[in-house]
Amino acid sequence: MDLTDLVASAEQLVAEIDGARAGASPRVERSIKHILHVGQSLLCKTGARGGQDTKASILMGSRRVDLPDIASKIGDTDTIGESDMDIPALLKVEREEAILDLLEETK
């Protein structure tokens, strides 16, 4: 199989995919720059309604942070009652774990 056959095969596959999607939703192709431009225009339109939260979501999303996962984890901590939480003990454990992790990394 040479390059011409490979290109012809690829074009045939694209035609088959497009034909299968003819009854479904249309195929939309956008560049990353176009998506960024549209996103920023929507951000400008929202104005003060979601300013800081929206900017934070865009920043975290651009760093590939799983926002729904973080939101569910935060939601899980909201269900813990304040009487169930021993904050000084929790901080002590976290500090000790951080020190142990640093010691392990330096070995």
C-alpha positions as CSV (number, residue, x, y, z in Angstrom):
1,M,0.0,0.0,0.0
2,D,1.5,3.3,-1.1
3,L,0.7,6.9,0.0
4,T,-1.9,7.3,-2.8
5,D,-3.8,4.2,-1.7
6,L,-3.7,5.4,1.9
7,V,-5.0,8.8,1.0
8,A,-7.8,7.2,-1.0
9,S,-8.7,4.9,1.8
10,A,-8.8,7.8,4.3
11,E,-11.0,9.8,2.0
12,Q,-13.4,6.9,1.6
13,L,-13.6,6.5,5.4
14,V,-14.4,10.2,5.8
15,A,-17.1,9.9,3.2
16,E,-18.6,6.9,4.9
17,I,-18.6,8.7,8.3
18,D,-20.1,11.8,6.8
19,G,-22.8,9.7,5.0
20,A,-23.6,7.9,8.3
21,R,-24.0,11.2,10.0
22,A,-26.2,12.7,7.3
23,G,-29.3,11.8,9.4
24,A,-27.7,12.7,12.7
25,S,-26.5,16.1,13.9
26,P,-24.2,18.0,11.4
27,R,-20.5,17.8,11.7
28,V,-19.0,21.0,13.0
29,E,-15.3,21.8,12.8
30,R,-13.8,24.7,14.8
31,S,-10.3,25.7,15.4
32,I,-8.9,26.2,18.9
33,K,-8.5,29.9,18.3
34,H,-12.2,30.2,17.2
35,I,-13.3,28.3,20.4
36,L,-11.1,30.6,22.5
37,H,-12.5,33.7,20.8
38,V,-16.1,32.6,21.3
39,G,-15.5,31.7,24.9
40,Q,-13.9,35.0,25.7
41,S,-16.8,36.9,24.0
42,L,-19.2,34.9,26.2
43,L,-17.1,35.8,29.2
44,C,-17.3,39.5,28.4
45,K,-21.1,39.2,28.0
46,T,-21.6,37.6,31.4
47,G,-19.8,40.6,33.0
48,A,-20.1,40.7,36.8
49,R,-22.6,37.8,37.0
50,G,-19.9,35.1,37.0
51,G,-16.7,37.0,36.6
52,Q,-14.3,35.4,39.1
53,D,-15.9,32.0,39.1
54,T,-15.9,31.9,35.3
55,K,-12.2,33.0,35.1
56,A,-11.3,30.4,37.7
57,S,-13.1,27.7,35.8
58,I,-11.4,28.6,32.5
59,L,-8.0,28.6,34.2
60,M,-8.5,25.3,35.9
61,G,-10.0,23.7,32.8
62,S,-7.0,24.9,30.7
63,R,-4.7,23.1,33.2
64,R,-6.8,19.9,32.7
65,V,-8.1,19.9,36.2
66,D,-11.2,17.7,36.6
67,L,-13.6,20.3,38.0
68,P,-16.6,18.0,38.4
69,D,-14.4,15.6,40.5
70,I,-13.2,18.5,42.7
71,A,-16.7,19.8,43.1
72,S,-18.0,16.4,44.2
73,K,-15.1,16.1,46.7
74,I,-15.9,19.5,48.1
75,G,-19.6,18.5,48.3
76,D,-18.6,15.4,50.3
77,T,-16.8,17.6,52.8
78,D,-19.8,19.8,53.3
79,T,-21.8,16.8,54.7
80,I,-19.3,16.4,57.6
81,G,-20.6,18.1,60.7
82,E,-18.3,20.5,62.6
83,S,-18.6,18.4,65.7
84,D,-17.1,15.5,63.7
85,M,-14.1,17.5,62.7
86,D,-11.0,17.7,64.9
87,I,-9.2,20.4,62.9
88,P,-6.0,20.6,65.0
89,A,-5.6,16.8,64.8
90,L,-6.2,16.9,61.1
91,L,-3.6,19.6,60.6
92,K,-1.1,17.7,62.7
93,V,-1.6,14.5,60.6
94,E,-1.3,16.4,57.3
95,R,1.9,18.1,58.5
96,E,3.4,14.8,59.6
97,E,2.5,13.2,56.2
98,A,4.0,16.2,54.3
99,I,7.3,15.8,56.3
100,L,7.4,12.1,55.7
101,D,6.8,12.6,52.0
102,L,9.6,15.1,51.9
103,L,11.9,12.6,53.7
104,E,11.0,9.9,51.2
105,E,11.7,12.1,48.2
106,T,15.2,13.0,49.5
107,K,16.2,9.4,49.9
